[in-house]
């Protein structure tokens, strides 16, 4: 029996705001001492009242617009009741039947094709506290850190439109890219700012068998999501082929064993006993509000990727690297300034030498120490023949270390390219005299030998020789090789 996999995702992303969702406590809790970013509201103390964080609402709507959602004029908050120890109040303030954003989609590239996944809803809620599990004298216990409790959190729920673990991973990476472009979230999975639960089921191609939906949790990386889903595909299909029963449940991914294990039966909406949050007013959004929010939105990743391919004649691989992070794409455009003539050189320098410096120093494009105008100046020096490509790499490092402009470094260090034929001819003659074996190889028809001789000329002049002129003089002096 052949099956089709059906996957839907529930993604939580923490929003970048200065304060928490419903109180004035700092939302920047990373690295803080436990239980220091707390107040009566996020501790859930009697008599405390929440206040809506306006920026969190704006960021949620911005996300919805980027995901092509419809933004209803009216939405509200609800109480989601469950008694886990990570909820101080005994309930979470979330949104149920009237969320901020509905009926959208996200388009992304996968395997060279454009894929569209429906977005059922984007709603706003508060994050929970963090549980730290410990053991003492063989007995397990948990500590609670309330710093994270109340941090603004959006939940993005997809339609069941994904058909493979690989597609799910590509979707998540595209979604993270959108959130980062918008500047609404760091979307770092390793920091817990971007978390995913997956719902997966199988159905036979003839429609005769439809397996139950299983939810998978505890996946903390894109690799974990893909591997957990791949494991679950095989587990479910094997059971269905053997006629074994499957149940709708929540399963956890065990990274060290690379398996999923049953955690509990799946909850339903009625288990949470939702009702409207009585301490918060509803949210009304006018068309004027939406116009103002749209005006703050940047060009989105897929649109920018396609524009880079079209307007700058870049390949898909180059455009993909340049648009993966908004800061890199901004840097590229600040360097090129709409000049298609230098776009390819700029792309090569950024994805080659600058990316290498970023990896070596563990910094982003803003921390590499080379401004876009300085890179453009370096490219122009090479195009004019003032320096060659080899010297340019040396100059780039010097710019990143000193902050000086490329032309100042070239002048100060005497790095200008040597193109004078009289000066080069003397060096060429000396190299020929010092390397008789390479000369003999070239004259016997080994054309690669001239590359060695050219390298010696470059070495003699510390990389400053004009390679085109030097090669011409070598060929003129040596004559044509014997065929």
Steps between C-alpha positions, in 0.01 A plus 500: 500500500637840398452800728512877483636694798297793632679754722383817670714716727441713808784747537560723802725804464592745774454863400771762539352751743658687788234396749284195553159440346281619786732678745800733512764237587796480263460236229879469465537215747787309335790468745311663786492345847190281542182675616639854473280623211175457689210702637153429643352472147737235361501324839123478478441656842141578604382850412758557222365607161656455152550779243544422127844564346423709190827421324430128530166552325667700222769232456236227480302688237819569305574126505148426382532745211833345399324163499223634275240470777166672529499735800152508659391839639414342836688248716521416868700314763384183674592298805645158422471298819739225601682429820863450399762635742643729231187721512491716811134596464372152419406627154666658197374817333475403134261534206248238395213568262583858397877521433680800354588336164326228295489333156850567369780313326877492469680433173856367505753322282554125541692276260505779244122542503266746666281345768199660672386402850180637647507690829187433704565764765757714679403581855663679791551365849740499795790259548518270800756474779802272456532176694846381602507129586746378765573187703599479868567173685344311212178702510398724215363847554445818295585865553300782342656810340227759435721738297363362170139499616303771323743562213297575182458189288332445165369164385492436126278207403527358148251306297595130451664581166849357554575158352847404622744560787732681257220735396420572864861595568511728194176669610634564851820652365298725267272605787795581724647709218177701470489568876861616497445725197208661681714547810220366722694202639852359518338164413798317650401139569804439721385780734137384510379807309370281214329174595307251293244225560406282203177314425551206267278225361490257208229428245500239229511625142165333426342668804399173665722550806538824696724483805448711814686827552803481729660808657879505547670726756850564641667580168765769552663533158410481132691172483296364792173591328599324179633188676205474740252523212697247295493256792128553551427444128658156517342413838150590388524337156640177643217481756231568241640238263498243782148594597607623844291775665635855523359754745480877493763600754788728585847348459838639601818486294799348679802651326756260646303189395349650183153367579163640602328378818144537620443781752124541533177485306437805285307784664202657325378861516231412753768370739628856537159651588563818301303810588551874423765666719294728727792726597592611146304702243450374144731623225358714218720558193403761241614523139711800606678277752573243229629763258744624765621148577543413130714812457748362755547167324818421306526318168454132583763230434344318204416826322852628557653172380304518174594868453870427550482227233308725262659842554859402573527191274610284794467125514253339738780378729657847527166674552406242763818561700465878477135508608516240775553775756350846460820671621705331227248593230498860626882503495509371141259765377682777689820390326354461151273809512296372208806456275447171318856517363664426834225280647672170421837617636331623817314171537824304460686712756219483756426128471870417473746716693258681732315183597839336571595788732161476672546128563856546620411777745152372589333832417216612277531725195478813716787384718746408226645854487458574129236758405303454174662812352846363579426173323376692197820707503705178510308358203560822305875483573509151346285603202730795424806279524643692794537173690449137402264249660772346717604834645135593545455210743791633705349849494160367609651344811686824573176699468321265741783532752571872480182660368704695242366544147648270234660779292680635809635153583620446142682834497645464849632147445606539138268226378415648159514247219812496283396524136810670359637263234861606542493425873315174449724386214803509728320284758377259230856458368630430850230241567572323171872481579433365852253227392650308205298183568165681481619676183597165346164348599314788338702471180426125488131579490408497870287814496435485875866587561432860408268521798792411727719764338225759534476412866871565541462842338216580740710378794796717394280809503312397816178442307497846340572397141224549246439133415371567148805708404740258670352201316522681166869578559572140603339366183683753283838418661458121498341475158241243400529153662592206279189299418 
